[in-house]
């Protein structure tokens, strides 16, 4: 298994406390930047009603689905309410503060 790094652009494209959706190799991925400048990446759609998670409320390392209020841990993808979780992706900031996603290739 090899990991491919995909540069998504500057972290400043994602305002603190918000998320943005990226289409990567046919998959929609939501990338969040917290007010503490941490970045997280999860599947873009809520598994419950396919709510757009990038439009959800972000705080304390969690995101709340805008459609039904389910809350998910951004680091683990675990649902804090409900019984389904999110797929997570390894993501970080490089030295130039670009968001870099790593995927298996």
N, C-alpha and C positions, 0 to 999 in steps of 0.2 A: 504494500500500500504506500503510495506517494501522496504527499500533500502539496497542492498547488496554491500559491498565494495570488489572490485577486485584489488589486488596488481599486477601491471604490471611490476614492476622491478625498478631499480635505474634510477633516472632522468638523470644520466650521460650516459645512453645508447642512449639518444637522444641529439645530439650535439646542442648547442644554435643556434637558427635560422633555425632549421630543424624539420622535422616530421618523424614519424615512423608509420607503419600500424600494428595493432594488430587484431587478429581474436578472437572475444569474443562471445561465445554462438552463433556461426553461423553468426555473423555480423562483417563486416570489419570496424574498427574504426581507424582514423588517429589521433595520439596524437602529438602535437607540443610543443616545448619548445622555448620560445622567448629568445632573447639576454638579456632581463630584468629578465630572470629566471621564467617567468610565464608559466603555462601549460594550454593547451586547448585541447579539444577532439571534433571531428566532424566526420560525415560520411566520409569514405575513398575515395569515388568516386564523382566527380563533377556531379551534376544533369543534366548538359547540354549535355556533350559528354562522360561522365564516365571517365574523366581524373583522373589520380592518384594524388590526392591533396597533399599527403605526399612528392611528388617530386616537388611541387610548391615553389615559392619564398615566404618567410616569412619575414615580417617586419612591425613594427608599429601596431601589433595586427591583421594583415590581412594575408591572403594567396592568391596567384595568381595562378590559374589553369595553369599547364604547356602546356595544349593543345590549349587553346583559349584565355587566358588572362583575364578571368572573375576574379574579385576580391571579396573576402568574408571576413566579419568581423568574427574573430575566436571566440569572446565572444558570439555574438548573432546568428551567422550563416547567417545573412542578406547579400544578394548580393549587392555590391556597384555598379556593372554594371550588367545588366540583370534583369530578373524578378523572379528568383527562389532562394531559400535559402537552407541552409544546416541544417541537424539535428545536434544538439549539445548535449553533454553529460557532466554531472558534473564530474570534475576531479580536483585533488589537489595533493600537495606533503605532505607526512607525516613527522614526526619528523626525520626519518632516510633518508629523501629525496628520498623516493620511490614514484613513480607515482601511485595514487590510483584513480580508476574509480568507480563511484557509479551508480548502475542500479536498476531499479524497479524489484522486485521479486514477 
